[in-house]
Amino acid sequence: MQETLRQLGELLLGSIPTVIFMVLLYAIYTVLVHKPLGKVLAERRSKTEGAVEKARADIAAAEARTAEYEQRLREARVAVFKSLETRQKQAAQLRADAVAEARRQADAEIEQARAGIEKDKQAAQAALQGESAQLAAEIIRTVLRPGTVGGAR
Amino acid sequence: MEQLAFTEFLNHHFGELALRLLTLVGVHPKHPTTPISNSVAMELLVFLLLTLFFIAVRLRLSVDRPGALQHVMEGIEGFVADLGKEIIGHNYQPYVGYLVTLGVFILSCNLIGLIPGLESPTAVPIVPLGCALVTWFYYHIQGLRANGLGYFKHFAGPVWWLAPLMVPIEIFSHLARVLSLTIRLFANMFAGEMVTMVFFSLIPLGVPIIFQGLHIGVAFIQTYIFVLLACVYLGEATAHDH
C-alpha cells in the first residue's frame, strides 16, 4: 500500500510539467489564435451573410415590383376591356338606330310609293272609265250606223 | 537513463536552473545531473513548436485571403467544433478552445516519436496522466460554472434515497476516468513503440515501416478518442436538468 501510494505520488509529481505545459499552451492558443480567428470568421460570416441578405432583399424588392407591375397590367387590361365593351355597345346602338332610321325611311318611301301608285291607279281608273264611256258610245255609233250588219238597210 | 540529443542539450544549458527550481519546491530528482527527463524535454519541444505554429497562424490571419496555415487551423477548429456541437449540445462554443489545445498537444506528442532521434512523450505514463488530470479538473470546473452548487446533485443519482449508494459509486467512476484516459493513451503509444522496436530488431528493412504506418493511425485515433471522451464528460457536467 505504501509502495503504491509512493508510486502514485511520483506519477502525480511527474505529471506536473505536463499540466503546466497544457495550461500555458491553452492560454497561448486562446490569446494568439482562438479569439482572433473567431473575429476573422465572424467578419467573414457577416460579409458573406450580409451579401446573401442583400441579395435576398434585392430579390424580394424585384419580386414586389414585378407583382406591382402585374397588378397594374391587370388593371389596365380590365380598363381597356371595359372601354372596348362600352364602345362596342355604343357602336351596336348606333347601328341599331341607323337600321331603325333606314327602316323608317324605307317604310315612308314605300308608303309614299304606295300612295302614288294608288293615285295613279285611281287616275287610270278614272281615265279608263271616261275612255270606256267614249268607247261604248263609239261602239254603239258604229254598230248603229246604217250599212253595217246590225244597222237598218 | 539514455538521453536524447535534445534532452542532453537542455540538461547541459538549463540543468542547474531546473535543479534549483525543483529543490526550491521540495522535489529531489532521481538523477540530479540530468534533472530534465526525455519525456519533459519532448513535451517542451512540442510546446515550443506549437507556440511557433500559433504565432505563424496569428501573423497570417486574413478575412478574405486565408493562407495554408489558417486553412489548417480553421479545419481543426471546425472539426472539433462539430464534434463538440454533436456531443455537448448547443452550448459547446466556450469549450472549443480547450478541446483544440488538448487535441493538438496530444497528437503532436504522439507523432513526434516518428522522427528519428525523438520520442513520443505520451509513451511515458506521466504525460497522459497530466493530460487526463487537466481534462478532469477542466470539466469539473466547467460543471460548477454551468450549474453552480447544483452540479453536486449529479453525484447523488436520479432518486434521493439512492444517494448514499450513488455518491461513492460516482466518485469512483469519476476517478476511474482519469485512470482510463491515462492508460488508454499510454498503453497504445507504448505498445506501438514496442512493436516497432521489436520488428526493427528482427527485420530492420521494410517491415518496421508498416508498423510505423499503423502507429500513425493509432496516434490519430487515440487523439480523437481522448478529445471525444473529453466532450462526453463536458457534456455530462454542463448538462442542465430540465
Interface residues (C-beta under 8 A of the other chain):
Chain A: L11 L12 L13 G14 S15 I16 P17 T18 V19 F21 M22 V23 L24 L25 Y26 I28 Y29 T30 L32 V33 H34 P36 L37 V40 L41 E43 R44 K47
Chain B: V27 V40 E43 L44 V46 F47 L50 T51 F54 I55 V57 R58 L61 S62 V63 D64 P66 Q70 M73 E74 E77 V96 G97 Y98 V100 T101 L102 V104 F105 P121 P125 I126 V127 L129 G130 C131 L133 V134
